[in-house]
Amino acid sequence: DVMHTFLPGHRMMIQVQSSWFPLVDRNPQQFIDPYTATPSQYKKSLIRLYHDSKYPSQIILNTLK
């Protein structure tokens, strides 16, 4: 899904992730074939979002009217 209708008063939750699992496939976090990777080849990732005046982050949401 890429097109959603939000009525006035609705809220959204945004999740930041490094793969589309379980929608598509897991991400081994390194340049290997995920279809032949063994469980020991998968690495844990760390995602940081900076959100203060020194390290501002933003999410741009395009809307249609």
Secondary structure per residue as TSV (DSSP state, phi and psi in degrees):
chain	resnum	aa	ss	phi	psi
A	1	D	-	360.0	131.8
A	2	V	-	-128.0	-13.9
A	3	M	-	-119.9	119.3
A	4	H	-	-127.9	153.1
A	5	T	-	-108.7	124.3
A	6	F	-	-113.5	122.9
A	7	L	-	-83.6	160.9
A	8	P	T	-54.3	134.1
A	9	G	T	93.5	-14.4
A	10	H	-	-71.3	151.3
A	11	R	-	-120.9	157.6
A	12	M	-	-118.6	150.6
A	13	M	-	-114.8	132.2
A	14	I	-	-112.1	128.2
A	15	Q	-	-111.3	132.6
A	16	V	-	-105.1	123.9
A	17	Q	-	-145.0	161.0
A	18	S	S	-99.3	6.5
A	19	S	S	-150.8	172.4
A	20	W	-	-101.6	17.1
A	21	F	T	-65.9	133.7
A	22	P	T	-94.1	9.6
A	23	L	T	-68.5	-41.3
A	24	V	S	-118.0	-73.0
A	25	D	-	-165.7	163.1
A	26	R	-	-73.0	156.3
A	27	N	-	-112.3	117.8
A	28	P	-	-73.6	-3.8
A	29	Q	S	65.6	21.2
A	30	Q	S	-155.0	167.3
A	31	F	S	-83.8	78.0
A	32	I	S	-138.7	164.2
A	33	D	-	-74.6	115.3
A	34	P	T	-65.7	-20.3
A	35	Y	T	-77.6	-24.1
A	36	T	T	-112.2	0.3
A	37	A	-	-70.0	141.3
A	38	T	-	-88.5	160.1
A	39	P	G	-55.2	-32.3
A	40	S	G	-73.0	-14.9
A	41	Q	G	-86.3	-11.6
A	42	Y	-	-78.3	135.7
A	43	K	-	-116.4	147.1
A	44	K	-	-73.7	140.7
A	45	S	-	-112.0	159.0
A	46	L	-	-125.3	123.1
A	47	I	-	-112.5	127.3
A	48	R	-	-117.8	135.3
A	49	L	-	-117.7	119.6
A	50	Y	-	-92.9	132.9
A	51	H	-	-144.6	49.2
A	52	D	S	-128.1	-177.1
A	53	S	S	-66.0	-27.4
A	54	K	S	-79.2	-37.1
A	55	Y	S	-125.5	74.5
A	56	P	-	-74.5	143.3
A	57	S	-	-123.0	158.6
A	58	Q	-	-151.0	154.3
A	59	I	-	-121.6	123.9
A	60	I	-	-98.5	122.8
A	61	L	-	-116.7	110.0
A	62	N	-	-80.5	139.9
A	63	T	-	-127.8	154.4
A	64	L	-	-112.2	144.4
A	65	K	-	-113.9	360.0
